[in-house]
Amino acid sequence: MTFTIGIAGITGKFARELTSILLKTPNVAIKGYCRDPSKVPQSFSSKVSLARGDAFDAPAVQAFVAGCDVVVCCYLGEPKVMVEGQKLLVDACAAEGVPRFVASDWSLDYTKLQLGQLFPKDPMIHVKAYLDAQDKVKGVHILVGMFIDNFFSPPFTTYDAASATFKYWGTGNEIWEGTTYRNAAEFTAAVCLDKDAVGIQKLVGGRASFHEIAQSFEQVYGVKPKVERQGSLDDLFNHMHELRKKDPRNIFAYLFLFFQYYMVNGQTLIGPELDNDKYPQVKPVSWEDYFRIVPKNQLQTALSSVGQNV
């Protein structure tokens, strides 16, 4: 019997990885929803039933979810899209009898945050509350930590490729939880196919301190990186809020500092108890595993390759 999975926002990085994995699974049909079907990779555009529409086109959204066994939201956009767009999908699922909705999460444990603390995650808090109040649709929330691929990209400021330098705040012993895009997609595919998987799913590729990540770098690449301490966590907290107060519209001057702070201050940790063992068919990819997969000279640009080789 065919199991139908709907993927909203199918042209995005993560959605491409997820779709490519699900297409290898027998007896699975995929319905995709996006604004521009021409952006769907040719490698699987003919294997997916595509529907065109935006996040607020209610009739198109309802037609898209009809007949699905589970719907996965892969939206990534402004707060209105992430909140009201997902609510519209949830309402459509309820109307069409779709039993499960996988929210666009894949993050640290935002359920431990207060609104406004890590402001980009506020939409997730709102959507989870909306799903918790549903009686016809069960919410699924996959927590993976950060995407490891992002850690090494220039905007995140933790790694400088030119000088092989790691830069951190705190003691360096704080735990970083991370999962690659591909590994998170593998876990998500397994969750989609598990009809009993509802609520919070804690699926993390690797947990390591900053110093351990630097040690793994040296062990795999044979190069001892420089490690620079930027200041304490209190220093980071004050610095990021000062930057935001000084010029709130210049969001990229402070956005990733907020992420760094809440990644390592202990508030949003997912582990150490995880749900990885529920899906033995998925091999967790740790920080050290990532170094073994990605050549050193490609670390800084690896993020741009996500979703491209599908």
C-alpha positions in Angstrom: 0.0 0.0 0.0 1.4 3.4 -1.0 2.3 5.9 1.8 1.9 9.5 0.7 4.1 12.2 2.1 3.4 15.9 1.4 6.4 18.3 1.4 5.5 22.0 1.6 8.3 24.2 0.4 9.9 21.4 -1.6 12.4 23.6 -3.4 14.5 24.5 -0.3 17.8 23.0 0.7 16.5 20.7 3.4 13.4 19.7 1.4 15.6 18.6 -1.5 17.7 16.4 0.8 14.6 14.9 2.3 12.9 14.3 -1.1 16.0 12.5 -2.5 16.0 10.1 0.5 12.3 9.4 0.4 12.4 8.7 -3.4 14.6 5.7 -2.6 12.0 4.2 -0.3 9.6 1.6 -1.8 5.9 2.3 -1.8 6.2 6.0 -1.0 4.6 8.7 -3.1 5.5 12.3 -2.7 3.4 15.4 -3.2 5.3 18.7 -3.4 4.1 22.3 -2.9 6.0 25.4 -3.9 5.6 28.8 -5.6 7.7 27.8 -8.7 7.8 24.1 -9.7 10.4 25.0 -12.3 12.9 25.2 -9.4 12.4 21.6 -8.4 15.5 19.6 -9.5 15.0 17.7 -12.7 16.4 14.6 -11.1 13.1 14.1 -9.2 10.6 16.6 -10.7 9.1 13.8 -12.8 8.8 11.5 -9.8 6.9 13.9 -7.6 3.4 15.2 -7.9 3.8 19.0 -7.8 1.3 21.7 -6.9 1.9 25.4 -7.4 0.9 28.0 -4.8 2.1 30.3 -2.1 1.9 29.9 1.7 -1.4 31.8 2.0 -3.3 30.3 -0.9 -5.9 28.3 1.1 -7.6 26.4 -1.7 -4.2 25.4 -3.2 -2.9 24.3 0.2 -5.9 22.2 1.0 -5.8 20.5 -2.4 -2.1 19.8 -1.8 -2.5 18.1 1.5 -5.5 16.0 0.4 -4.7 12.3 0.4 -1.5 12.7 2.4 -0.6 10.4 5.3 1.7 13.0 6.7 2.7 16.5 5.7 6.1 18.0 6.3 6.6 21.8 6.3 10.0 22.9 5.0 9.1 26.6 4.9 11.9 29.1 5.7 11.0 32.7 5.6 9.6 35.7 7.5 7.6 35.2 10.7 4.3 35.6 9.0 5.1 32.7 6.7 6.5 30.6 9.5 3.5 31.2 11.8 0.4 31.9 9.7 1.6 29.8 6.7 2.1 26.8 9.0 -1.2 27.3 10.7 -2.9 27.3 7.3 -1.2 24.0 6.5 -2.4 22.6 9.9 -5.9 23.7 9.3 -5.9 22.1 5.9 -4.6 18.8 7.4 -7.4 18.9 9.9 -10.0 19.5 7.2 -8.6 16.7 4.9 -8.0 14.1 7.6 -4.2 14.1 7.5 -3.2 12.7 10.9 0.3 14.1 11.4 2.1 17.4 10.6 5.9 17.7 10.8 6.6 21.3 11.8 9.4 23.3 10.3 11.7 23.0 13.3 15.1 21.1 13.1 16.7 23.2 15.7 17.8 23.3 19.3 15.2 22.7 22.0 13.2 25.9 21.6 10.5 24.6 24.0 12.8 25.7 26.8 13.0 29.3 25.5 10.8 32.2 26.5 9.3 34.3 23.7 11.8 37.0 22.6 15.0 35.3 23.9 16.1 33.7 20.7 13.7 35.7 18.5 14.0 33.7 15.2 12.6 30.7 17.1 9.5 32.5 18.3 7.4 31.2 15.3 8.2 27.6 16.4 6.9 28.3 19.9 3.7 29.7 18.4 3.2 26.9 16.0 3.8 24.2 18.6 1.2 25.8 20.8 -1.2 25.8 17.9 -0.6 22.1 17.2 -0.9 21.2 20.9 -4.4 22.6 20.8 -5.5 20.4 17.8 -7.6 17.3 18.2 -7.5 16.1 14.6 -3.8 16.6 13.8 -0.8 15.5 15.8 2.3 17.7 15.7 5.7 16.3 15.2 8.7 18.4 16.2 12.2 17.2 15.3 15.0 18.6 17.4 18.5 18.2 15.9 20.6 21.0 17.5 22.2 23.2 14.9 23.0 22.2 11.4 26.7 21.3 11.5 27.1 22.6 7.9 26.3 26.1 9.2 28.9 26.1 11.9 31.7 26.5 9.4 30.1 29.1 7.1 31.5 32.6 7.4 28.4 34.3 8.8 28.5 32.1 11.9 32.0 33.5 12.8 33.1 30.4 14.7 35.6 29.2 12.0 38.1 31.1 9.8 39.3 28.9 7.0 42.2 31.2 5.9 43.9 30.9 9.2 42.4 27.6 10.4 41.1 29.3 13.5 38.3 28.4 15.8 36.7 31.2 17.8 34.5 30.6 20.8 32.8 32.3 23.7 32.6 30.7 27.2 35.0 28.1 28.5 35.1 25.9 25.4 33.8 23.0 27.4 30.1 23.8 26.7 28.3 21.2 24.6 27.5 21.9 21.0 24.7 19.7 19.6 24.6 19.4 15.8 23.4 17.3 12.9 24.1 17.7 9.2 21.4 18.6 6.8 21.6 15.2 5.2 21.6 13.3 8.5 18.6 15.4 9.7 16.8 14.5 6.5 17.5 10.8 7.0 16.1 11.0 10.5 13.1 13.0 9.2 12.4 10.4 6.5 12.4 7.7 9.2 10.0 9.7 11.4 7.7 10.3 8.5 7.4 6.6 7.8 6.8 5.8 11.5 3.1 6.3 12.0 3.6 6.2 15.8 6.1 9.1 15.8 4.3 12.2 17.3 5.4 15.0 19.6 9.0 15.9 20.3 11.6 13.7 18.5 15.2 14.2 19.8 17.5 13.1 16.9 21.0 14.5 17.1 24.1 13.6 15.0 26.7 14.6 17.5 27.4 16.3 20.9 30.8 17.7 21.6 32.5 20.6 23.3 34.3 23.3 21.3 37.6 22.0 22.4 36.6 18.5 21.3 35.5 19.8 17.9 38.9 21.4 17.5 40.7 18.2 18.5 38.7 16.2 16.0 39.7 18.7 13.3 43.3 18.1 14.1 42.9 14.3 14.3 41.2 14.1 10.9 43.0 16.7 8.9 46.4 16.5 10.6 46.5 20.3 11.1 46.4 21.8 14.6 44.0 24.7 14.5 44.3 28.0 16.4 41.7 28.3 19.1 40.8 31.8 20.2 38.5 32.7 23.2 36.4 35.8 22.5 35.2 36.2 26.0 32.8 34.8 28.6 29.1 33.9 28.0 28.2 37.0 29.9 30.4 39.0 27.5 28.6 37.5 24.6 25.2 38.2 26.0 26.1 41.9 26.6 27.8 42.2 23.2 24.9 40.8 21.1 22.3 42.9 22.9 24.4 46.0 22.5 24.7 45.4 18.8 21.0 44.8 18.5 20.2 48.0 20.5 22.6 50.1 18.4 21.2 49.1 15.0 18.3 46.6 15.2 17.7 46.7 11.5 21.3 45.4 10.9 20.1 41.9 11.9 23.0 40.0 10.6 25.4 41.9 12.8 24.0 40.1 15.8 21.7 37.3 14.7 24.3 34.5 14.8 25.7 35.7 18.1 22.2 35.1 19.6 22.3 31.6 18.1 25.8 30.9 19.6 24.7 32.1 23.0 21.6 29.9 23.2 23.4 27.0 21.7 25.9 26.8 24.5 24.4 28.4 27.6 22.8 25.1 28.6 19.2 26.3 28.3 18.3 24.6 25.0 20.2 21.3 25.2 18.4 18.4 23.7 20.4 15.5 25.2 22.0 13.6 26.7 19.0 11.3 26.4 18.1 11.1 22.7 15.7 9.1 20.5 18.3 8.0 17.9 18.0 4.4 18.9 14.4 4.4 17.6 15.8 4.5 14.1 18.7 2.1 13.9 18.7 2.3 10.1 20.0 5.9 10.4 23.6 6.3 11.4 24.2 9.5 13.3 26.9 11.7 11.8 29.0 13.3 14.5 31.2 16.4 14.3 34.2 14.2 13.7 32.3 12.2 11.1 31.6 15.4 9.3 35.3 16.2 9.0 35.8 12.7 7.5 33.1 13.4 4.9 34.1 17.0 4.0 37.6 17.9 2.7 39.2 20.6 4.8 39.3 23.1 1.9 35.5 22.7 1.4 34.4 23.3 5.0 33.7 27.0 4.6 31.6 26.5 1.4 30.0 23.1 2.1 26.7 24.8 3.1 26.2 26.0 -0.5 26.3 22.4 -1.7 23.4 21.3 0.5 20.5 20.1 -1.6 22.4 20.5 -4.8 23.7 17.0 -5.4 20.4 15.2 -5.4 
